[in-house]
Structures are given as C-alpha cells and as structure tokens.
Amino acid sequence: MSFIVIPAVDIKDGRCVRLLQGAPRTETVFYEDPSEAALEWERRGAKYLHVVDLDGAFEGRPANESAIAKLLSAVSIPVEVGEGSGPANGRSATWRGERPASWWAHVR
C-alpha cells in the first residue's frame, strides 16, 4: 500500500498559522509570509501542496487572495486552494497544476 502525503499551508490574516482545534482566535504563527512555508515544503520534497484560506472559511468568501497569489507564484509544484470549508457545503477547491492520482484529487 502506498499513499501521498500532501502538506497544508493554512492562512489567516495573511500569515501561515495553525489553529488549536480549529478555533479562530487560537492561532500559532509559523511564518509571516505563507509563501515561505510553501517554499520550505517544496524544498523538503513535497509533490503537491494544499492551501487553506481560513478567513475565507470563517467569512464564507475568499479573504487572502494576495497572500495566496504570492504563494502560487513562489512554488512550482501543483497547489490546491480551498476555503477550509470542504465539499459538504458545495464549495469546490481550485487547482493550479496537475492533480495527484489519488482519491483526494476527486474531492470537489
């Protein structure tokens, strides 16, 4: 059995963060510039990257377009961008680059 590990870069207020149990006001900032996190994942060998616009998920509309645009221009690997809302509410993620050949690639 094999699988693909796809790292994620979560963006809140234009920064790369991790939330404690998904709570909006519990972020730990890892990078002020999310493109630095993306470049680090690419440098470490990531073949794909998942980016979550957390503000977009909380507000119901895209909110970190400039940080995401900078990240997309910084890396050469395929990137999926979503609002952190998942397929349950009908929102679909967008891809830049070739999708991975896995079940995850079919989530819309």
C-alpha positions in Angstrom: 0.0 0.0 0.0 1.3 3.5 -0.8 0.0 6.9 -0.2 0.8 10.5 -0.9 1.3 12.9 1.9 0.1 16.4 0.9 1.2 19.1 3.3 -1.1 22.1 4.0 -0.5 25.8 4.5 -3.3 27.4 6.5 -3.6 31.2 6.0 -5.2 33.5 8.5 -4.8 37.3 8.4 -2.2 36.8 5.6 0.0 34.6 7.8 0.8 30.9 7.9 -0.8 29.6 11.1 -2.1 26.5 12.9 -5.3 26.7 14.9 -5.9 24.9 18.2 -8.8 22.5 17.5 -9.9 24.9 14.7 -10.8 27.8 17.0 -10.4 31.1 15.2 -8.6 33.0 17.9 -6.1 30.3 18.9 -3.5 30.6 16.1 0.1 29.9 16.4 2.0 31.8 13.6 4.7 29.8 11.9 5.5 32.2 9.0 4.6 35.8 8.5 4.7 35.1 4.7 2.9 31.9 3.7 5.0 31.6 0.6 8.0 30.9 2.8 6.1 27.9 4.3 5.2 26.7 0.8 8.8 27.0 -0.4 10.0 25.1 2.6 7.6 22.2 1.8 8.7 22.2 -1.8 12.4 22.2 -0.7 11.7 19.2 1.5 10.3 17.2 -1.4 6.5 17.8 -1.4 5.0 16.9 -4.7 1.7 18.7 -4.1 0.5 21.4 -1.6 -2.9 22.1 -0.1 -3.6 25.8 0.9 -6.5 26.8 3.2 -7.9 30.3 3.3 -9.1 30.1 7.0 -10.5 33.7 6.9 -12.4 32.6 3.8 -13.8 29.6 5.6 -14.9 31.7 8.6 -16.3 34.6 6.5 -17.8 32.5 3.6 -15.8 34.3 0.9 -12.2 34.4 -0.3 -10.1 36.7 2.0 -6.4 36.1 1.5 -6.1 36.5 -2.3 -2.8 38.4 -2.3 -1.0 36.0 0.1 -2.3 33.1 -2.0 -1.3 34.7 -5.3 2.2 35.3 -3.9 2.4 31.7 -2.7 1.3 30.4 -6.1 3.9 32.4 -7.9 6.7 31.2 -5.5 6.4 27.5 -5.9 6.5 25.2 -9.0 4.5 22.2 -7.5 0.8 21.8 -8.1 -1.3 23.6 -5.5 -4.9 23.1 -4.3 -6.5 26.2 -2.8 -9.7 26.0 -0.7 -11.6 27.9 1.9 -11.3 25.3 4.5 -15.0 24.5 4.1 -14.8 21.1 2.4 -17.2 19.6 -0.1 -20.1 19.4 2.4 -21.4 22.9 1.7 -20.9 22.7 -2.1 -17.8 24.9 -2.4 -15.1 23.5 -4.6 -11.4 24.0 -4.3 -9.4 25.2 -7.2 -6.1 23.7 -8.5 -3.1 25.1 -10.1 -1.1 22.3 -11.8 -1.7 18.6 -12.2 -3.9 16.9 -9.7 -2.4 13.9 -7.7 -3.6 10.5 -8.8 -5.4 9.6 -5.5 -8.9 9.6 -4.0 -8.2 13.1 -2.5 -7.8 14.6 -6.0 -11.5 13.8 -6.6 -12.8 15.8 -3.7 -14.7 18.8 -5.2 
